[in-house]
Amino acid sequence: MDKFKKVFEKAYSKFVPSLKERKALDNTANDIMDLLNKNAKTSGVNVEFKFGGSYAKGTWIKDESDIDIFAIFNSEKEMKSLSFLVPKDFITTFGTREYFKGRFKGVKIEVVPVLRFSDINSVKNSIDLSVLHANYINSFLSDDKKKDVIILKAFCKANSCYGSETYMHGFSGYSLEVMIKEFGSFSSLINEVNSWKIPVTIGKSAIKYDSPILLPDPTNPKRNICASVNEENLSKFVLSLKRFYLYPSFDFFTNKNLKEKIRKEVSLRGTRLFTFSTKIIEPRDVFLSKYVKNLDKLVRGLKANDIEVYSYDIEYGEKNATLFLQIKNVPKSKTKLVYGPEVFSDIEILKNFFKSHKQVFITGKYASYDKSYGIKDFNKFILLKLKEYMSSKSIFVN
């Protein structure tokens, strides 16, 4: 579409890797692959290494390169030997299986063990099917369509709806690649999104899913590759694309400074800002999944004491997760009103209520009582709750 042309051209220039960058990454990829194969041969380990992820598909964002490598084994037992094949400074982490990550010549590398299979119906771990993705995408996407994938990824990152990790609940790179394959281009996707209704269904599948968006995996139609996308991130995706349709601008592709955004919000809203940094402990995905669950417990705990949470944001760094919690109001009274049973309830119900609460009064048709918050300093209380729920130790305990 002509209305998007200039913005897209600027996005291509900003996010599509140059030939020089691609060649440099190819050199690093070949070197790490040579090292792994050499180590496997020396150790007598029967394994096949294969590139995967955005590197294998040529859909990585400029200056954000990393290399995924699948280590294909014939059995789960043989996978244990992978720890002897990767560079010694690589660390162990966990997804659906134990895998390894580190840096090689300055580039992020992940080496993931997968199980060889001959029939997709026999596959029990979905990560094993990922070896099919690169060949599929490379078969259907031209270089121009891959450029659209790259800027779509940049768009989703800038609008906080990218990332298939369990704690992110956003779109995976593969899901965006399949969308471009399905709709043909970024601009065609925008037009399709304008007519979407929840639940969104893309393509055909005989399988029903309890998910706000269904996008069957072309390599395994029984799998929904958007299963991890929650309603909030789907809404961010749709609203951002609709706004871009109405007001095309390169601003939609630029990452916002989160701290500056929050500073402006606090100034406008008059909220109280509480900031808490948590050290991330490996395995990262497991830790951050628990982090998000603990955050939900924190918010519910604050609300139980009538502390109004206006909003919160999380900044995920390499070593720390930082929570920015905005509080709208804290109680000004010493007690809260608690409703009991209706006055027309059975006498035995009221009798039990009176036993527990001596100072009872009427609020409309309800017997009510005052409950003390037992909190002298709400600011201190919030800080203590942040430490209780969001410290690294608390997250691992839970």
C-alpha angles and dihedrals in degrees: 000000000000093000089063099038100094093044092048092049090053090047092050090052092048102043110023110092118243122241089253092055092047092052091049091051091046089056092052092045092052091047095052090044091052090050094051093047091047092051091048092050093047092048094044092236117159103225139130119215120209133175117244141166126046093329093060090046097042092236102118123128119249113265091009098083124153133159126231118198126189117213104205115207133179094226142018089242092059091054090075089073092065091086089067094052103052122078112283094243093057113111129225118242137164139240119142083326138014110278139167135243137177144122127286118187088343096307125115111245130190122189112195125187117224133179120243114239139180099194122043090209089066094055113112100175115058092211088071090065091057090084087072096055101076094052091047095050093043089052095055108028122076121207090262092053090048088056088056089051091052095052091042088056090049089049092052092047091051091050096047099244101105126103129072095209112126091248093049102047091197137125120295122225089246092054090053091048090053091048091056089048090050098046100029100230146014092260092051089051090054091054091049093050091056089069099040121125127187122288090044116205121193118187125345130303134161089209120091119218133194093226136111090237131031121199112161117219106248089215092050114017091192090069125079106214090197094052092115094052110106126208094257094056092043087053091050089051095049097042093047092051092046091050090048089051090055098038111021110202138151087234087082088066098049123093111239122229100251096202092050091047091052093045090056092046093051091049092049097042101037090227127154112249122214118185124195128177121204124195111235113230123198134286082060100193093048092046095048092046088058089043091059091047091051090049089057089051090050093052092047090048092053093047090051086063092048093254106148114223110207097186144316137212132194126211112200113205131175093264106013142039113213122203120205107196119188116200119201101189143349123204115277094194125077093230139036127224113246121192119222130184124318114270088240092060122119112289092241091057090051091045091057090046092052090050091059098039123040101178101061126165137172124262107180104305095339132094104230141180141195119253120197116230089214088213119122097176116031094187090056090044092054092048091050091049091050089054092044096053107023106043117108091244093052092050094051091046091055 
